[in-house]
Amino acid sequence: MHLDHVVRGLKRSSDSYGVDLKLGRQSLYAIDGLLVLARKPFGTVMMVRDIAEAGGVPENFLAKILQKLTRNGVLVSSRGAVRGYALARKAKEIKVRDIFLAVEGKDLFDRCIFWSERCADSDPCPLHFQWKRIRERLIRDLMDRTTLGDLSKR
């Protein structure tokens, strides 16, 4: 499964509100790389170049993403005789929310998706409070209930 399916799910969930969520290319590559690992037996350690090749992701870009995922507990890195990365938990235990927060930043779901430069509770954009109401439902309904294991089955 490709991140496009997740984004389409987000879009469907938010269409009724006129919202178009945008995630960065890093999130796309993170999902693609993690799906490679999720389809292997749990604990399989793979080198960055092998993950990149299998996922169709640029190796240099993926290396930086995998470091973020490791810092945030999604992956573990191995530097011994077998070098590379492995899932820190079983794929069914890794929520899509965990992945996006690791890659996009802790404030991903707090950011205004309309006017990021000027929007906050103290200086809201015209759509700020509508977004604030629906984002919790969106996170709960899609991001917290969808796991890497779910994505790897499709």
N, C-alpha and C positions, 0 to 999 in steps of 0.2 A: 504494500500500500504506500502511496505517496502522500506527502503533506497536502497536496491539492485536495484530497478527499476530506481531510480534517478541516481545511479552510472552507471548503464548500459546506461542511456541516456547521461551521461557525456562521457562515453567511446566511444559511437557511434559518438558523436560530435567531439571527439579528435582522433579517430582511423586513420583518413586520415593523421594525423600528427605524428603518432607513439607514442602518449602520453598515459600514463596510470596514471590517477589521483588516489591518495590514500587519503581517509579520515579516520579519527580515529574511533574507536568503540564508542566514545562519540557522534559523529554525528549520528551514527546508532541508538543509544539509545535515543538521543534527538528527532529524527523524530518519532520513535516508541511511545515515551511518548506524544509528541505533537499531534499525530494522535488520541490518546485516547481523549484528550481534544477537538480536532477539531470536533469530531463526536458527541459531547454533545451540548446542546443549549448554545449559547454564554453567558458567564458570570458564567457558572457552575464552582464551586470551588470543587476541588478534593484533597484528601490527597495523599501524595507521595506513600504510600503503595498501595492505590487503583489504581493509575496510573501505578505503577510498575507491579502490578498483571495483570491488563487489557492489558498492552503492552508487557508483557513477558520480563521485564527488571529487572536486579538486583536493589533492592530498595536503598541500600547504594550508589551505583554508580549513580543512577538516581537523588538522592537528590542533589549531587554536580552539576550535569548538570543543574537541574532546577534552582539552585541558579545563575548559569552563565546566563541562559536565562532571569531570572528576572532582573539581573544587566544590561542587554542589551535591556530591554524593550520589549521582546517577551512575557513574562509572568508577571503577578502581583501575589504577595503573600498576603495571608490573615491570620491574626493572632487573629482575634476576636473569636466569638462563633463558626464560621465556619472556620476552619483552612485548609490551603492548597494553591493550585495554580489554576489560571485561565488564559486563553489567555488574553493578554493585548489589542489585537485588534481582529477583526473578522478574521477567518482563511484565507479568500480570500484577506486579506490585509497584511498577513505575507509572505514575499518572502523567498524562500529557501535560498537565499543569506544571509538574516538576521540571519537565524538559524545557518548556517555554520560559519559565522563570529563570532557570539556569542560564539560558542562552540570551534572552532578551533583557533580563534585569528584574530585580525584585519589585520594581514599581510598574511592571507591565500592565497589570489589571487596575492600577490606580490612575494611569495616565489618561488624559483626555484623548480620544481618538479623532477629534475634530480639529482643534486648534491647540496643539501641544505647547506652543510658546507662551500662551497667555491664560491658560485655563487652570483654575484651582478653586477650592471651596470659597476662598476669600475673594477671588476675581473670576467667577464662573462665566463660561461661554453660554450662549443661548440653549445649548443642548446638554450642558453639564449634568444637571440633576436627573434628567431622563436616563442618560447613560449610567449614572451612578446607581440608579434603581435596577436596571436590567443586568449590569455586569455581574452582580452576585449570583443571579439565576443562571446566567450563561456559564460562569465558572463552575457552579455546582452541577448543572445539567450536562455539560459537555466535557469540560476540562478535568473535573474530579472523578467522573465516572468512566472516562475513556482511559485505557492503559496502553502501554507499549505492546503488551500481549494481545489486546484487542486489535491493534493496528497490524500486528504481524500475522494474524489469521486471515486477513483479507487479501 
